[in-house]
Amino acid sequence: MSRLKVSVTAAIIVILAGGYWLYPRIAMMASMRPLDKPYDAYSRPPVPNYADPSAWAALPGPEHVDAADLVPAGESVGDRQAEAAVDVFYIHPTTYRGRENWNQDISDTATNTWTDISVVARQAAAFNGCCRVYAPRYRQAGSAALYAKDDSGDKARGLGYEDVKAAFQYYLDHYNDGRPFILVGHSQGTFYIQRLLEEVVDASPIRPQMVAAYGIGIGFPVGMFGRQYKTITACAKPDDTGCVVSWNTFGRGGAGAAAAERNAAKYEARFKTREGAETLCINPLTFDMSKPDAPASGNLGALPGVAAPGPLPALKPGVIGATCENGMLYVDIPTTDDFKLLVLPGQNLHFHDMDLFFKNIRDNAIVRTEAFLKAR
């Protein structure tokens, strides 16, 4: 057998052995460059029809079985969507690594499957203890959009937002029926939450229905509250409502300062000031702005394992503590075999902003919904 064939065979064996754990690493490396042609050289994927259940990654009800219904093994709080009085509208992060287009076609079953097992299961499912979960599929901007050298990335994200806004309006018109709701997003999903809050929710008739917004993995400079958002504040306490929770996770000693500076620069470009440019950080182990530091004992349960089909594993309590410092959340990176983390350069734990705090998020969403309902 030739040396080339041996190398290819070995690579295939490694990929198969790594399975779903290796998939994001391989796909991410392949997508770390812009597409060969600008945005306008590609046709737009078909517009999603949100009247069709297949345009949703998650919908409540026994007729819709999806990854948002999953509950970690042994978890005391089960899937309560059937009796929930509050909804969650969840916008997933970037999961499209393809190079066929700047935006995903929502009929792309491989990407949809990866979305379901990697983030709907390991992020959105955290909220099925408090709420009915709605999660649209949308023509998300692919990873290549991050590396665009022209306006292709902005155009790709603009198309993604068109879909998210349309899905949210469809949810309001056909599913909401005046119920309270929580907005949840991560990364690209949070980018769209920032726009929804400003353009659709803030100072609108639906504003009183918003329990909270969990906008994770994209920075919210604190000055946005009062400048960009007129009636929406940051959540100072675990039971605050009508407000925003946000954090961005790094290993201790990681390059969080550089991320904070990028957030500040974008803020300054828009508002022409550095006042309020520091990034909001709410520690997900306390959800209390006055308690920025928490030991590992405060971690009620991190979700171990890797993204894969099937049930969620049991949560692991007491794994890591966390500290908000200068706008970023710093943690001790787990080193046990239970956690095969995808750590980005600079000890960036972006892909684990939520699963490392799964139980705390789950419990806090219940606390906030109960506080909101009690105050109505």
C-alpha positions in Angstrom: 0.0 0.0 0.0 1.4 3.5 -0.9 2.4 5.9 1.8 -0.5 8.2 0.7 -3.1 5.5 1.1 -1.7 4.6 4.5 -2.0 8.2 5.6 -5.5 8.6 4.3 -6.6 5.3 5.9 -5.1 6.4 9.2 -6.8 9.7 9.1 -10.2 8.0 8.4 -9.6 5.7 11.4 -8.8 8.7 13.7 -11.9 10.5 12.5 -14.2 7.5 13.1 -12.6 6.8 16.5 -13.1 10.5 17.5 -16.6 10.5 16.3 -18.7 13.5 17.3 -15.9 14.8 19.6 -13.6 15.4 16.6 -16.3 16.7 14.2 -16.4 20.3 15.4 -12.6 20.5 15.4 -12.2 19.2 11.9 -15.0 21.3 10.5 -13.9 24.4 12.3 -10.3 24.2 11.0 -11.7 23.8 7.5 -13.9 26.8 7.8 -11.3 29.3 9.2 -11.1 31.3 6.0 -13.6 33.3 3.9 -15.3 31.7 0.9 -13.7 32.0 -2.5 -16.3 34.4 -3.8 -18.1 37.4 -2.2 -21.6 37.2 -0.8 -23.4 38.5 -3.9 -21.9 35.8 -6.1 -24.0 33.1 -4.3 -27.8 32.7 -4.5 -29.7 33.0 -1.2 -30.9 29.7 0.3 -34.8 29.3 0.2 -36.7 31.4 2.7 -37.9 29.3 5.7 -41.6 28.8 6.2 -42.2 29.0 9.9 -45.7 27.6 9.5 -43.9 24.3 8.7 -42.8 22.5 11.9 -39.7 21.3 10.0 -38.5 25.0 10.1 -38.1 24.6 13.9 -35.4 22.8 15.8 -37.7 22.7 18.8 -41.4 23.1 19.4 -43.3 22.1 22.5 -46.0 19.4 22.6 -46.1 15.6 22.5 -46.3 15.7 18.7 -42.9 17.4 18.5 -40.1 15.2 20.0 -36.8 17.1 19.8 -33.5 17.7 21.6 -34.9 20.5 23.7 -36.9 17.8 25.6 -33.8 16.1 27.0 -33.1 16.1 30.7 -29.7 15.1 32.2 -29.7 11.6 33.8 -30.7 11.8 37.5 -31.8 15.5 37.3 -34.5 16.2 39.9 -36.3 18.8 37.7 -37.8 17.1 34.7 -39.2 18.3 31.4 -42.0 20.6 32.5 -43.0 22.1 29.2 -46.5 20.6 29.3 -47.4 22.7 32.3 -45.1 25.7 31.8 -46.7 29.2 31.9 -43.7 30.8 30.3 -42.0 30.3 26.9 -38.3 30.4 25.8 -37.4 31.6 22.3 -33.9 30.2 21.8 -31.6 31.3 19.0 -28.7 28.8 18.4 -25.1 29.8 17.8 -23.1 29.2 14.6 -23.1 25.5 13.7 -22.8 25.7 9.9 -19.2 25.1 8.8 -20.0 24.5 5.1 -18.4 26.3 2.2 -21.3 26.0 -0.3 -22.7 29.3 0.7 -22.3 32.2 3.2 -25.6 31.1 4.8 -27.0 27.7 5.7 -29.9 26.2 3.7 -32.2 24.9 6.5 -32.8 21.7 4.6 -29.1 20.8 5.2 -29.8 17.8 7.4 -26.1 17.3 8.5 -25.9 20.8 9.9 -29.4 20.4 11.5 -28.4 17.2 13.2 -25.2 18.8 14.5 -27.2 21.8 15.7 -29.6 19.6 17.6 -27.1 17.4 19.4 -24.5 20.1 20.0 -26.5 23.1 21.2 -30.2 22.5 21.3 -29.6 19.5 23.6 -26.7 21.1 25.6 -28.1 24.7 25.8 -31.8 25.0 25.0 -32.7 21.9 27.0 -31.6 23.7 30.2 -34.8 25.7 30.0 -37.3 22.9 29.7 -37.7 22.9 33.5 -39.3 26.3 33.5 -40.6 26.9 30.0 -41.9 25.7 26.7 -39.0 25.9 24.2 -39.2 27.3 20.7 -36.1 27.2 18.6 -36.2 28.2 14.9 -33.9 27.0 12.2 -32.6 29.9 10.2 -30.3 30.8 7.4 -27.4 31.3 9.8 -24.2 32.9 8.7 -21.5 30.2 8.4 -18.2 30.2 10.2 -16.6 31.6 7.1 -18.4 34.9 7.8 -16.1 35.6 10.7 -13.1 35.7 8.3 -14.7 37.8 5.5 -12.4 40.6 4.3 -15.3 42.6 2.7 -18.9 43.1 3.6 -19.8 39.5 3.0 -19.9 38.6 6.7 -22.2 41.5 7.5 -24.5 40.6 4.7 -24.6 37.0 5.8 -25.5 38.0 9.3 -28.1 40.4 8.0 -29.8 37.5 6.3 -29.7 35.4 9.4 -31.3 38.2 11.4 -34.1 38.5 8.8 -35.0 34.9 9.5 -34.7 35.2 13.3 -36.9 38.3 13.3 -39.5 36.6 11.0 -39.5 33.5 13.3 -40.0 35.6 16.4 -42.9 37.4 14.8 -44.4 34.1 13.7 -44.0 32.8 17.3 -45.7 36.0 18.6 -48.6 35.7 16.1 -49.2 32.0 16.3 -47.8 30.5 19.5 -47.4 33.2 22.2 -51.0 34.1 23.0 -49.9 36.8 25.4 -47.6 34.5 27.5 -44.5 35.7 29.2 -41.3 34.8 27.4 -37.5 34.5 27.8 -35.1 35.2 25.0 -32.1 32.9 25.0 -29.1 33.0 22.6 -25.5 32.1 22.4 -22.8 33.6 20.1 -24.5 34.4 16.7 -27.8 33.9 18.5 -26.9 36.6 21.0 -25.9 39.0 18.2 -29.5 38.7 17.0 -31.0 39.0 20.5 -29.2 42.3 20.8 -31.1 43.5 17.7 -34.4 42.0 18.7 -34.2 43.7 22.1 -33.5 47.1 20.4 -35.8 46.8 17.4 -38.7 44.6 18.5 -38.9 44.4 22.3 -37.7 47.6 24.0 -40.4 50.2 24.5 -42.9 48.0 22.6 -46.3 46.5 23.6 -44.6 43.1 24.2 -42.0 44.6 26.6 -44.0 43.7 29.7 -44.1 40.1 28.7 -40.3 39.6 28.7 -39.1 37.7 31.8 -35.5 38.1 30.9 -32.9 37.7 28.1 -30.0 35.3 28.5 -27.5 36.7 25.9 -24.4 34.6 26.3 -21.1 34.6 24.4 -21.3 38.1 22.9 -20.5 41.1 24.9 -23.0 43.6 26.2 -21.2 46.8 27.2 -22.9 48.2 30.2 -23.5 51.5 28.6 -25.9 49.9 26.1 -28.4 50.0 28.9 -29.8 53.5 28.8 -28.3 54.3 25.4 -29.2 51.4 23.1 -32.0 50.0 25.4 -34.3 52.6 26.9 -36.4 50.4 29.2 -34.2 47.2 29.6 -31.5 46.9 32.3 -28.9 44.4 33.3 -30.0 41.7 35.8 -28.5 42.6 39.2 -30.1 39.8 41.3 -31.1 36.2 40.7 -34.8 37.0 40.7 -34.7 40.2 38.7 -36.9 40.3 35.6 -37.3 42.3 32.4 -33.5 42.4 32.2 -30.4 40.9 30.5 -27.9 38.3 31.8 -24.6 37.9 30.0 -21.1 36.4 30.3 -18.2 35.3 28.2 -16.0 32.4 29.5 -12.2 32.0 29.6 -9.8 29.8 31.5 -8.0 31.6 34.3 -5.1 33.6 32.8 -6.8 33.6 29.4 -7.0 36.4 26.9 -10.3 37.9 28.1 -8.9 41.4 28.2 -8.5 41.4 24.4 -12.1 40.3 24.0 -13.2 43.1 26.4 -11.2 45.6 24.3 -12.9 44.5 21.1 -16.3 45.0 22.7 -15.3 48.4 24.0 -14.0 49.5 20.5 -17.3 48.5 18.9 -19.2 50.4 21.5 -17.0 53.5 21.1 -17.5 53.4 17.3 -21.2 53.5 17.8 -21.6 55.9 20.7 -18.5 58.0 20.4 -17.5 57.5 24.0 -15.8 55.1 26.3 -18.1 55.8 29.1 -20.0 52.5 29.8 -17.7 50.5 27.4 -16.9 47.8 30.0 -18.5 44.5 29.3 -21.3 43.1 31.4 -20.4 40.0 33.3 -23.0 38.2 35.5 -21.5 35.2 37.2 -23.7 32.2 36.3 -22.9 30.5 39.6 -24.5 33.4 41.6 -26.5 35.4 39.1 -25.8 38.3 41.5 -23.9 41.4 40.3 -22.7 42.0 43.9 -21.2 38.5 44.0 -18.7 38.3 41.1 -16.8 35.4 42.6 -17.9 31.9 43.4 -16.1 28.7 44.4 -16.5 25.3 42.8 -19.0 24.4 45.5 -21.3 26.9 44.0 -21.5 25.0 40.7 -24.6 22.9 41.0 -23.9 20.8 38.0 -21.8 21.0 34.8 -22.8 19.0 31.8 -20.0 16.6 31.0 -19.3 14.5 27.9 -19.4 15.6 24.3 -22.1 16.4 21.8 -23.6 13.1 20.6 -26.9 11.5 19.8 -28.9 10.0 22.7 -29.6 11.0 26.3 -27.7 13.6 28.3 -25.3 12.3 30.9 -25.6 13.1 34.6 -24.5 16.5 35.7 -21.2 16.9 37.7 -21.5 19.3 40.6 -18.6 21.2 42.2 -16.4 21.0 39.1 -15.3 24.6 38.6 -15.6 27.9 40.3 -15.9 31.2 38.4 -15.0 34.8 38.7 -16.1 37.9 36.9 -13.2 40.2 36.4 -13.0 43.2 34.1 -16.0 42.1 32.2 -15.0 38.5 31.5 -15.8 35.3 33.3 -12.7 33.2 34.3 -12.8 29.6 35.4 -10.5 26.7 36.1 -10.6 24.5 33.0 -11.7 20.9 33.9 -9.0 18.4 33.2 -10.8 15.1 33.9 -11.8 12.6 31.3 -15.4 13.6 31.8 -14.8 16.9 30.0 -13.3 16.9 26.5 -13.5 20.7 26.1 -12.8 22.5 22.8 -10.6 25.3 24.1 -10.0 28.1 21.6 -6.7 30.2 21.5 -6.3 32.4 24.5 -8.1 29.8 26.7 -11.3 30.9 25.3 -14.1 28.6 26.4 -16.7 30.1 24.1 -18.1 26.7 23.1 -18.7 25.9 26.8 -20.3 29.2 27.9 -23.5 27.3 28.9 -22.8 23.6 29.5 -20.3 24.3 32.3 -23.1 26.0 34.2 -26.1 23.9 33.1 -27.8 23.3 36.4 -27.3 26.8 37.7 -28.8 28.2 34.5 -31.7 25.7 34.8 -32.5 26.6 38.4 -32.1 30.3 37.8 -34.6 30.3 34.9 -37.1 28.7 37.3 -36.4 31.4 39.9 -36.9 34.2 37.4 -40.1 32.8 36.0 -41.6 32.2 39.4 -40.6 35.8 40.4 -42.2 37.2 37.3 -45.4 35.2 37.6 -45.7 36.1 41.3 -45.4 39.8 40.5 -48.1 39.8 37.8 
